[in-house]
Amino acid sequence: MDKKKVIIDTNFLLIPGQFKVDIFSEIARIMDEPFEMCVVEKTMDELQRIVISAGERDKFAAKLAIVLAGQKSLKRVGVSRGRESADDDIVSASDENTYVATQDAILRRRVREKGAKVIGLRQKKYLAVMG
Protein backbone atom coordinates (compact mmCIF):
# COMPACT_ATOMS: atom_id res chain seq x y z
CA MET A 1 0.00 0.00 0.00
CA ASP A 2 1.28 3.43 -0.89
CA LYS A 3 1.95 5.94 1.84
CA LYS A 4 -0.31 8.97 1.97
CA LYS A 5 1.35 12.36 1.64
CA VAL A 6 0.70 14.91 4.37
CA ILE A 7 1.69 18.27 2.89
CA ILE A 8 2.18 20.90 5.59
CA ASP A 9 1.75 24.53 4.54
CA THR A 10 3.54 27.58 5.91
CA ASN A 11 0.90 28.75 8.39
CA PHE A 12 0.66 25.22 9.81
CA LEU A 13 4.40 25.03 10.42
CA LEU A 14 4.07 28.23 12.51
CA ILE A 15 1.59 26.56 14.91
CA PRO A 16 4.22 25.04 17.28
CA GLY A 17 5.75 28.49 17.85
CA GLN A 18 2.42 30.31 18.05
CA PHE A 19 0.16 27.89 19.95
CA LYS A 20 2.61 25.38 21.48
CA VAL A 21 0.92 22.49 19.66
CA ASP A 22 3.16 19.62 18.54
CA ILE A 23 1.76 19.29 15.03
CA PHE A 24 4.00 16.31 14.24
CA SER A 25 2.82 14.06 17.07
CA GLU A 26 -0.75 15.28 16.46
CA ILE A 27 -0.57 14.31 12.77
CA ALA A 28 0.78 10.89 13.80
CA ARG A 29 -2.12 10.56 16.28
CA ILE A 30 -4.87 11.28 13.73
CA MET A 31 -3.49 9.37 10.75
CA ASP A 32 -4.80 5.80 10.59
CA GLU A 33 -2.71 4.75 7.59
CA PRO A 34 0.97 4.93 6.59
CA PHE A 35 2.07 8.46 5.65
CA GLU A 36 5.03 10.72 5.06
CA MET A 37 5.14 14.39 5.99
CA CYS A 38 6.06 16.77 3.16
CA VAL A 39 6.49 20.43 2.33
CA VAL A 40 6.78 22.26 -0.96
CA GLU A 41 10.04 24.14 -1.52
CA LYS A 42 8.25 27.51 -1.54
CA THR A 43 6.99 26.87 2.00
CA MET A 44 10.60 26.83 3.19
CA ASP A 45 11.24 30.02 1.19
CA GLU A 46 8.23 31.68 2.87
CA LEU A 47 9.55 30.71 6.31
CA GLN A 48 12.91 32.29 5.47
CA ARG A 49 11.14 35.50 4.42
CA ILE A 50 9.18 35.57 7.70
CA VAL A 51 12.44 35.22 9.66
CA ILE A 52 13.84 38.24 7.81
CA SER A 53 10.84 40.56 7.77
CA ALA A 54 8.21 39.65 10.40
CA GLY A 55 7.68 40.82 13.96
CA GLU A 56 9.39 39.04 16.86
CA ARG A 57 6.60 36.53 17.61
CA ASP A 58 6.27 35.36 14.01
CA LYS A 59 10.05 35.45 13.55
CA PHE A 60 10.43 33.05 16.51
CA ALA A 61 7.68 30.78 15.15
CA ALA A 62 9.30 30.71 11.69
CA LYS A 63 12.77 29.92 13.08
CA LEU A 64 11.28 27.09 15.14
CA ALA A 65 9.41 25.83 12.06
CA ILE A 66 12.64 25.70 10.04
CA VAL A 67 14.43 23.78 12.81
CA LEU A 68 11.52 21.32 13.20
CA ALA A 69 11.24 20.78 9.43
CA GLY A 70 14.92 19.82 9.45
CA GLN A 71 14.63 17.57 12.51
CA LYS A 72 11.59 15.79 11.09
CA SER A 73 13.26 15.38 7.66
CA LEU A 74 10.18 16.61 5.83
CA LYS A 75 10.18 15.37 2.26
CA ARG A 76 10.21 18.11 -0.38
CA VAL A 77 7.47 17.68 -2.98
CA GLY A 78 6.06 19.65 -5.88
CA VAL A 79 8.10 21.35 -8.53
CA SER A 80 8.02 25.13 -8.47
CA ARG A 81 7.19 26.47 -11.88
CA GLY A 82 8.04 30.13 -12.17
CA ARG A 83 6.05 32.60 -10.11
CA GLU A 84 3.41 30.23 -8.74
CA SER A 85 2.78 30.54 -5.02
CA ALA A 86 3.42 27.89 -2.38
CA ASP A 87 -0.36 27.32 -2.37
CA ASP A 88 -0.33 26.67 -6.13
CA ASP A 89 2.49 24.16 -5.65
CA ILE A 90 0.55 22.43 -2.86
CA VAL A 91 -2.54 22.19 -5.08
CA SER A 92 -0.40 20.81 -7.94
CA ALA A 93 1.04 18.13 -5.63
CA SER A 94 -2.37 17.16 -4.19
CA ASP A 95 -4.55 14.21 -5.15
CA GLU A 96 -6.80 11.64 -3.46
CA ASN A 97 -3.75 10.17 -1.66
CA THR A 98 -2.93 13.50 -0.04
CA TYR A 99 -3.76 15.24 3.21
CA VAL A 100 -3.04 18.98 3.34
CA ALA A 101 -2.41 20.52 6.76
CA THR A 102 -3.51 24.15 6.49
CA GLN A 103 -5.54 26.88 8.16
CA ASP A 104 -6.12 28.67 4.83
CA ALA A 105 -9.80 28.43 3.81
CA ILE A 106 -9.15 29.09 0.11
CA LEU A 107 -6.37 26.49 -0.04
CA ARG A 108 -8.62 24.00 1.76
CA ARG A 109 -11.30 24.41 -0.90
CA ARG A 110 -8.80 24.12 -3.75
CA VAL A 111 -7.20 20.88 -2.50
CA ARG A 112 -10.58 19.32 -1.68
CA GLU A 113 -11.55 19.90 -5.33
CA LYS A 114 -8.56 17.71 -6.25
CA GLY A 115 -9.75 14.97 -3.88
CA ALA A 116 -7.31 15.68 -1.03
CA LYS A 117 -8.32 15.61 2.63
CA VAL A 118 -7.62 18.54 4.96
CA ILE A 119 -6.07 18.59 8.42
CA GLY A 120 -6.82 21.63 10.56
CA LEU A 121 -6.21 23.06 14.03
CA ARG A 122 -9.16 22.91 16.41
CA GLN A 123 -9.58 25.23 19.42
CA LYS A 124 -5.85 26.11 19.17
CA LYS A 125 -5.17 22.81 20.93
CA TYR A 126 -5.35 19.77 18.68
CA LEU A 127 -5.53 18.68 15.05
CA ALA A 128 -8.39 16.98 13.22
CA VAL A 129 -9.16 15.76 9.72
CA MET A 130 -11.81 18.20 8.50
CA GLY A 131 -15.04 16.91 6.96
NORZICOR-V879115 format. One record per residue. N is the residue number from 0. RES is the residue in one small letter. PSI is psi in whole degrees, 0 to 359 (NA if undefined). Layout:
# NORZICOR-V879115
N/RES/PSI, N/RES/PSI
This chain:
# NORZICOR-V879115
0/m/135, 1/d/148, 2/k/146, 3/k/150, 4/k/135, 5/v/105, 6/i/123, 7/i/125, 8/d/175, 9/t/309, 10/n/331, 11/f/324, 12/l/342, 13/l/345, 14/i/316, 15/p/320, 16/g/333, 17/q/320, 18/f/2, 19/k/36, 20/v/129, 21/d/92, 22/i/333, 23/f/315, 24/s/329, 25/e/318, 26/i/316, 27/a/323, 28/r/320, 29/i/344, 30/m/127, 31/d/22, 32/e/162, 33/p/142, 34/f/162, 35/e/140, 36/m/136, 37/c/161, 38/v/157, 39/v/152, 40/e/320, 41/k/335, 42/t/316, 43/m/323, 44/d/317, 45/e/320, 46/l/319, 47/q/319, 48/r/321, 49/i/318, 50/v/321, 51/i/320, 52/s/350, 53/a/174, 54/g/171, 55/e/315, 56/r/313, 57/d/325, 58/k/314, 59/f/313, 60/a/320, 61/a/318, 62/k/316, 63/l/318, 64/a/318, 65/i/316, 66/v/313, 67/l/319, 68/a/321, 69/g/314, 70/q/322, 71/k/1, 72/s/52, 73/l/131, 74/k/137, 75/r/128, 76/v/168, 77/g/132, 78/v/124, 79/s/127, 80/r/99, 81/g/231, 82/r/12, 83/e/152, 84/s/169, 85/a/320, 86/d/317, 87/d/319, 88/d/321, 89/i/316, 90/v/316, 91/s/323, 92/a/356, 93/s/145, 94/d/193, 95/e/351, 96/n/21, 97/t/142, 98/y/137, 99/v/122, 100/a/107, 101/t/155, 102/q/359, 103/d/113, 104/a/320, 105/i/316, 106/l/319, 107/r/313, 108/r/315, 109/r/317, 110/v/329, 111/r/323, 112/e/335, 113/k/4, 114/g/2, 115/a/157, 116/k/160, 117/v/137, 118/i/132, 119/g/165, 120/l/132, 121/r/131, 122/q/28, 123/k/25, 124/k/323, 125/y/165, 126/l/154, 127/a/149, 128/v/126, 129/m/144, 130/g/NA
